[in-house]
Amino acid sequence: MKYYLIVGEASGDLHASCLMKSLRDCDPEARFRFFGGDMMAAVGGTLVQHYRNLAYMGFIPVLLHLPAILKNMKMCKRDIVSWNPDVVILVDYPGFNLKIAKFVKATTRIPVFYYISPKIWAWKEYRIKSIKRDVDQLFSILPFEVPFFERKHGYPIHYVGNPTADEIRRFKESGSRPFTDYGKPVVALLCGSRLQEIKDNLPSMLRASSHLATDYQLVVAGAPGVPHDYYDRFVAGSNVEVVYGKTYELLSHSRAALVTSGTATLETALFRVPQVVCYSTPLPWLVSVLRRLLLKVKYVSLVNLIADEEVVPELVADSFTVENVKSRLDSILFDNQCREKMLEGYEKVARSLGDKAAPDNAAMMMKKMLTPAP
């Protein structure tokens, strides 16, 4: 079968590449064409456009790059019609992907599958209307999404397991991998995968952890596609290290971490590394007000959302200050009771996710749905 996949960021590239491998296992004739990244390209198929040309976040960056975004969307629509795949598989990235779903549903007979559902439970819940109209099958990787979609909105979905949990499980089972011995404990800094995120978060993270530099090694997890000289403007003149392609190795050797909200918070929890969730925003006081008005959930980190309680501290918008980050970081490093309580919460999160191999499970379900009845 012919599979057309669309992702818009690094985490989507990772998850889609794993799904592609699983699809190939259950469909040896699988052919792929995609808007994606290097990890998907390594699996095979045709890379039409790299996600780095799509990954604009925030109102101003999106507005400034609107012509490029619209050009890419037009290219994507035209390419799907030309290639005529058996299915279009959308991976997260709802701003772009839901528009593609609407086009595909309105102009073709190609089924639309959504792997890693849009987080409409957090905000923009009105998108349920377009999901019901334009998405044929939705595959969830978060257990709390099932009651949200099915009970609240009457839209059946499939919880297939969590790919992050599966990837980390496979990483751990593969045995230890070499990592630099710094001769002192490591504090990991995971400041996001987009240039704007890094610019907004890393400087404050560095200031909040600088007092640890003598006794701890500070290590930044470099994001794919972000050049080293971009990090240099923040870490030059310090002993802070930047490592690429070794985030899991870094976390497996870390004593604590400062992490931007997103999949990285869940990865950090599953490696049982105590963390402080940090996220800077422009106009933080205004964002804090809007967050209380617009967000439909109590938490912003996946860890707390899955646990349905505050397992990790969240310093977002106006609460994200150097002083607050420093205080919370010291607590998870030096207060054993604080550390143990957080680690207990991590166990609850791991149990909730279960042990399903998400990409394998999703691939088998997709293949079965697409195979005509005899």
Solvent accessible surface area in square Angstrom, and as a share of the most:
residue,aa,sasa,rsa
1,M,51,0.23
2,K,46,0.19
3,Y,0,0.00
4,Y,0,0.00
5,L,0,0.00
6,I,0,0.00
7,V,0,0.00
8,G,0,0.00
9,E,29,0.13
10,A,20,0.15
11,S,37,0.24
12,G,3,0.03
13,D,5,0.03
14,L,40,0.20
15,H,7,0.03
16,A,0,0.00
17,S,3,0.02
18,C,12,0.07
19,L,0,0.00
20,M,0,0.00
21,K,113,0.48
22,S,8,0.05
23,L,0,0.00
24,R,86,0.32
25,D,119,0.62
26,C,43,0.26
27,D,7,0.04
28,P,109,0.68
29,E,131,0.59
30,A,9,0.07
31,R,134,0.49
32,F,6,0.03
33,R,58,0.21
34,F,0,0.00
35,F,0,0.00
36,G,0,0.00
37,G,0,0.00
38,D,89,0.46
39,M,92,0.41
40,M,0,0.00
41,A,45,0.35
42,A,91,0.71
43,V,23,0.13
44,G,20,0.19
45,G,50,0.48
46,T,63,0.36
47,L,64,0.32
48,V,36,0.21
49,Q,32,0.14
50,H,19,0.09
51,Y,18,0.07
52,R,130,0.47
53,N,58,0.30
54,L,2,0.01
55,A,23,0.18
56,Y,59,0.22
57,M,63,0.28
58,G,42,0.40
59,F,155,0.65
60,I,102,0.52
61,P,34,0.21
62,V,54,0.31
63,L,94,0.47
64,L,129,0.64
65,H,72,0.32
66,L,69,0.34
67,P,98,0.62
68,A,39,0.31
69,I,23,0.12
70,L,99,0.49
71,K,144,0.61
72,N,8,0.04
73,M,17,0.07
74,K,136,0.57
75,M,47,0.21
76,C,0,0.00
77,K,55,0.23
78,R,139,0.51
79,D,19,0.10
80,I,0,0.00
81,V,77,0.44
82,S,91,0.59
83,W,42,0.15
84,N,99,0.51
85,P,5,0.03
86,D,60,0.31
87,V,0,0.00
88,V,0,0.00
89,I,0,0.00
90,L,0,0.00
91,V,1,0.01
92,D,23,0.12
93,Y,32,0.12
94,P,28,0.17
95,G,35,0.34
96,F,7,0.03
97,N,0,0.00
98,L,15,0.07
99,K,112,0.47
100,I,0,0.00
101,A,0,0.00
102,K,115,0.49
103,F,48,0.20
104,V,0,0.00
105,K,81,0.34
106,A,83,0.64
107,T,84,0.49
108,T,33,0.19
109,R,237,0.86
110,I,13,0.06
111,P,40,0.25
112,V,0,0.00
113,F,6,0.02
114,Y,0,0.00
115,Y,0,0.00
116,I,9,0.05
117,S,2,0.02
118,P,0,0.00
119,K,73,0.31
120,I,1,0.01
121,W,15,0.05
122,A,15,0.12
123,W,126,0.44
124,K,61,0.26
125,E,29,0.13
126,Y,142,0.54
127,R,43,0.16
128,I,14,0.07
129,K,150,0.64
130,S,22,0.14
131,I,0,0.00
132,K,99,0.42
133,R,127,0.46
134,D,3,0.02
135,V,6,0.03
136,D,53,0.27
137,Q,56,0.25
138,L,1,0.00
139,F,0,0.00
140,S,0,0.00
141,I,16,0.08
142,L,5,0.02
143,P,34,0.22
144,F,50,0.21
145,E,2,0.01
146,V,39,0.22
147,P,46,0.29
148,F,27,0.11
149,F,0,0.00
150,E,66,0.30
151,R,203,0.74
152,K,128,0.54
153,H,36,0.16
154,G,57,0.55
155,Y,22,0.08
156,P,98,0.61
157,I,12,0.06
158,H,46,0.21
159,Y,45,0.17
160,V,0,0.00
161,G,0,0.00
162,N,2,0.01
163,P,0,0.00
164,T,2,0.01
165,A,10,0.08
166,D,7,0.04
167,E,12,0.05
168,I,4,0.02
169,R,72,0.26
170,R,108,0.40
171,F,22,0.09
172,K,102,0.43
173,E,132,0.59
174,S,71,0.46
175,G,35,0.34
176,S,121,0.78
177,R,106,0.39
178,P,123,0.77
179,F,30,0.13
180,T,81,0.47
181,D,129,0.67
182,Y,46,0.18
183,G,70,0.67
184,K,66,0.28
185,P,63,0.40
186,V,8,0.04
187,V,0,0.00
188,A,0,0.00
189,L,0,0.00
190,L,9,0.05
191,C,1,0.00
192,G,22,0.21
193,S,40,0.26
194,R,47,0.17
195,L,92,0.46
196,Q,76,0.34
197,E,14,0.06
198,I,0,0.00
199,K,112,0.47
200,D,41,0.21
201,N,0,0.00
202,L,0,0.00
203,P,34,0.22
204,S,18,0.12
205,M,0,0.00
206,L,24,0.12
207,R,140,0.51
208,A,0,0.00
209,S,0,0.00
210,S,65,0.42
211,H,82,0.37
212,L,9,0.05
213,A,31,0.24
214,T,117,0.68
215,D,96,0.50
216,Y,24,0.09
217,Q,12,0.05
218,L,4,0.02
219,V,0,0.00
220,V,0,0.00
221,A,10,0.08
222,G,5,0.05
223,A,7,0.05
224,P,84,0.53
225,G,61,0.58
226,V,9,0.05
227,P,74,0.46
228,H,87,0.39
229,D,99,0.51
230,Y,22,0.08
231,Y,0,0.00
232,D,55,0.28
233,R,160,0.59
234,F,46,0.19
235,V,10,0.06
236,A,79,0.61
237,G,92,0.89
238,S,62,0.40
239,N,71,0.36
240,V,18,0.11
241,E,74,0.33
242,V,19,0.11
243,V,24,0.14
244,Y,79,0.30
245,G,75,0.72
246,K,89,0.38
247,T,39,0.23
248,Y,32,0.12
249,E,19,0.09
250,L,0,0.00
251,L,1,0.01
252,S,56,0.36
253,H,91,0.41
254,S,18,0.11
255,R,93,0.34
256,A,0,0.00
257,A,0,0.00
258,L,0,0.00
259,V,0,0.00
260,T,5,0.03
261,S,30,0.19
262,G,30,0.29
263,T,36,0.21
264,A,23,0.18
265,T,0,0.00
266,L,1,0.01
267,E,20,0.09
268,T,0,0.00
269,A,1,0.01
270,L,10,0.05
271,F,19,0.08
272,R,81,0.29
273,V,4,0.02
274,P,1,0.01
275,Q,0,0.00
276,V,0,0.00
277,V,0,0.00
278,C,0,0.00
279,Y,39,0.15
280,S,24,0.16
281,T,26,0.15
282,P,102,0.64
283,L,107,0.53
284,P,54,0.34
285,W,157,0.55
286,L,61,0.30
287,V,42,0.24
288,S,7,0.05
289,V,59,0.34
290,L,72,0.36
291,R,62,0.22
292,R,169,0.62
293,L,130,0.65
294,L,92,0.46
295,L,47,0.24
296,K,129,0.55
297,V,39,0.22
298,K,141,0.60
299,Y,34,0.13
300,V,39,0.23
301,S,0,0.00
302,L,18,0.09
303,V,0,0.00
304,N,0,0.00
305,L,20,0.10
306,I,15,0.07
307,A,1,0.01
308,D,99,0.52
309,E,76,0.34
310,E,98,0.44
311,V,16,0.09
312,V,0,0.00
313,P,9,0.06
314,E,27,0.12
315,L,11,0.06
316,V,13,0.07
317,A,4,0.03
318,D,77,0.40
319,S,37,0.24
320,F,21,0.09
321,T,53,0.31
322,V,36,0.21
323,E,124,0.56
324,N,58,0.30
325,V,0,0.00
326,K,80,0.34
327,S,66,0.43
328,R,102,0.37
329,L,0,0.00
330,D,35,0.18
331,S,39,0.25
332,I,2,0.01
333,L,5,0.02
334,F,117,0.49
335,D,63,0.33
336,N,108,0.55
337,Q,152,0.67
338,C,40,0.24
339,R,23,0.08
340,E,96,0.43
341,K,149,0.63
342,M,9,0.04
343,L,41,0.20
344,E,119,0.53
345,G,11,0.11
346,Y,0,0.00
347,E,73,0.33
348,K,77,0.33
349,V,0,0.00
350,A,26,0.20
351,R,171,0.63
352,S,46,0.30
353,L,2,0.01
354,G,38,0.36
355,D,115,0.60
356,K,97,0.41
357,A,37,0.28
358,A,0,0.00
359,P,3,0.02
360,D,64,0.33
361,N,35,0.18
362,A,0,0.00
363,A,1,0.00
364,M,116,0.52
365,M,50,0.22
366,M,0,0.00
367,K,48,0.20
368,K,164,0.70
369,M,73,0.33
370,L,27,0.14
371,T,64,0.37
372,P,110,0.69
373,A,93,0.72
374,P,182,1.14
